[in-house]
Amino acid sequence: MKNRLLMICGLLALTSMVTLAAAIDGKWTVTTEGRNGPQTQTLMLKADGGKLTGSLDGGRGPADIMEGKIDGMKVSFKMVRAGRDGANQTTTYTGTLMGDDLTLSQVRDPAGKAALPDLAFKRAK
């Protein structure tokens, strides 16, 4: 009896994790204040178990995310883009999914020296 109960609890927990991961699928947007006024960023995400794929378009065209992960409500990924000097810049995003809200902190390498403002994405309807 205990084994059955443990198995059922385990299956329910696994189902909950898959459901939460699938809840992130879709289009997310945030509007930030840029040099020339408001700028909309679009994040497209797809979860497959704990793996997260997609792209982020911050106004310079979409770039694929890398090393994407989702674990319950915790989300993380990286993005590499060419910087102003032509060298690659890596930005690490970490955050939390809460329903139709996705809050991401962003840190630009090298060595996490440039912390950037948090982004409060909303699910696009």
C-alpha positions in Angstrom: 0.0 0.0 0.0 2.8 2.4 0.9 4.6 1.6 -2.4 1.5 2.5 -4.4 1.0 5.7 -2.5 4.6 6.7 -3.1 4.3 5.8 -6.8 1.1 7.9 -7.2 2.7 10.8 -5.4 5.8 10.6 -7.6 3.7 10.5 -10.8 1.6 13.5 -9.6 4.8 15.5 -8.9 6.3 14.6 -12.3 3.0 15.6 -14.0 3.0 18.9 -12.1 6.6 19.7 -13.3 5.7 18.9 -16.9 2.6 21.1 -16.7 4.5 24.0 -15.2 7.2 23.7 -17.9 4.6 23.7 -20.6 3.0 26.8 -19.1 6.0 28.9 -20.3 5.5 28.0 -24.0 4.6 30.9 -26.2 5.2 34.6 -26.8 6.2 37.0 -24.0 6.7 40.8 -24.3 8.1 43.6 -22.2 8.4 47.3 -22.9 11.4 49.1 -21.7 12.6 52.7 -22.0 15.3 53.0 -24.7 17.4 55.9 -25.9 14.7 56.8 -28.4 11.7 56.1 -26.3 9.8 52.9 -25.5 11.2 49.7 -26.9 9.4 46.3 -27.0 11.3 43.1 -26.5 9.8 39.8 -27.6 10.7 36.4 -26.1 9.5 33.2 -27.7 9.9 30.1 -25.5 9.2 26.4 -25.7 9.8 23.9 -22.9 10.6 20.2 -23.4 10.8 18.7 -19.9 13.4 20.8 -18.2 15.0 22.1 -21.4 14.0 25.5 -22.6 14.5 26.8 -26.2 13.5 29.9 -28.0 14.6 33.4 -29.1 14.8 36.9 -27.8 14.2 39.9 -30.1 15.4 43.1 -28.4 15.0 45.3 -31.4 18.0 44.2 -33.4 16.5 41.0 -34.7 15.9 37.7 -32.9 18.8 35.7 -31.3 18.5 32.1 -30.1 18.8 31.4 -26.4 21.3 28.9 -25.1 21.5 26.6 -22.1 17.9 27.2 -21.4 16.4 25.4 -18.3 13.1 25.4 -16.5 12.8 23.8 -13.1 9.3 24.3 -11.6 8.9 28.1 -11.6 12.7 28.8 -12.0 13.9 29.8 -15.5 17.4 30.4 -16.8 19.1 30.9 -20.1 22.0 32.7 -21.9 22.2 34.7 -25.0 25.3 35.7 -27.0 25.3 38.8 -29.2 27.9 40.9 -30.9 28.8 43.9 -28.7 29.6 47.4 -29.9 33.3 46.6 -30.3 32.5 43.5 -32.3 33.4 41.1 -29.5 30.7 38.7 -28.3 28.8 39.6 -25.2 27.0 36.9 -23.1 24.0 37.9 -21.1 22.7 35.4 -18.4 19.0 35.6 -17.6 17.5 34.0 -14.5 14.0 34.4 -13.1 10.6 33.2 -12.0 7.5 32.2 -13.8 4.2 33.1 -12.0 1.2 32.5 -14.2 1.2 35.2 -17.0 4.2 37.0 -15.5 7.9 36.1 -16.2 10.4 38.2 -14.2 14.0 38.0 -15.4 17.2 39.4 -14.0 20.0 39.9 -16.5 23.7 40.0 -16.0 26.2 40.7 -18.8 29.6 39.0 -18.7 32.5 39.1 -18.3 32.4 37.8 -14.8 28.9 39.1 -14.1 30.2 42.7 -13.8 27.4 44.5 -15.6 24.0 44.0 -13.8 21.2 45.3 -15.9 17.6 46.2 -14.9 15.1 43.3 -14.3 12.6 42.6 -17.1 9.0 42.0 -16.3 7.6 40.0 -19.3 3.9 39.5 -19.8 2.4 36.6 -21.8 1.2 38.0 -25.1 -2.5 37.3 -25.6 
